[in-house]
């Protein structure tokens, strides 16, 4: 599709501008785009592409003055978050080719910076470099390579950080599995990630249709973003999206019971964080019920957990038990 669109552009200067954008050189592309616009003042695609070039020209000027390659990559990722927000209302179908070349150039550049830290002596920094490099590979369409990098990041972090710190990596692994067409793996890893720490997950790193549809469904309820994250795994279960799980190991069951007790105590004593704590606790209850069902435990334990869910949210209880 890209090559066809390129061949219909009015002059070689415009094609050259797109190649420069693909190479991450918006400052060099900008004058060529402006020349093309002079010959076609009403061309919305060229106008959109100039806005993109202006944005990234300024962003990359800031990046040039940052010393560490990793920090350069971080600045580009932060810039991308702002960029997709800024251009969201400008995007039209005719601008897809422009968006593609800009994305390719920016993430190729960011990838080069992160790759310089893949052998960093600091294990945590090395793991984060693998994670961010994976995001770049995913944006470039190399989903399986991204998954390999994420697995390496997960291995590096194992046993050196808190359990919830693995949540973003697991969510991104799930996203890659979904993009590779392996939805069953995706559902398991998404549910695991939200179990460990929904508040740690940044949706800017998630692109698959599976999680996008779920997020949009939950967003309709009007929760603030922080609260919405906690409700996503709950509605994921209620809507049958996150309907595949794995059995807990004994140590994980002990941790689950501890987390539930802690959350119940927090809800009893807290007022300001109730909106966050309630969906977080419901999600833990869902895992507890799954565990009891897996081991064929006393039905009364399941009923007791259901009663606790009902006390927290009658609507969730009805949807879960219907």
Secondary structure by P-SEA (a helix, b strand, c coil): caaaaaaacccaaaaaaaaaaaacccccaaaaaaaaaaaccccaaaaaaaaaaaaaaaaaaaaaacccaaaaaaaaaaaaaaaaaaacccccccaaaaaaaaaaaaaaaaaaaaaaacccccaaaaaaaaaaaaaaaaaacaaaaaaaaaaaaaaaaccccccccaaaaaaaaaaaaaaacaaaaaaaaaaaaaaaccccccccccccaaaaaaaaaaacccccaaaaaaaaaaaaaaaccccbbbbbcaaaaaaaaaaaaaaaaaaaccccaaaaaaaaaaaaaaaaaaaaaaacccaaaaaaaaaaaaaacaaaaaaaac
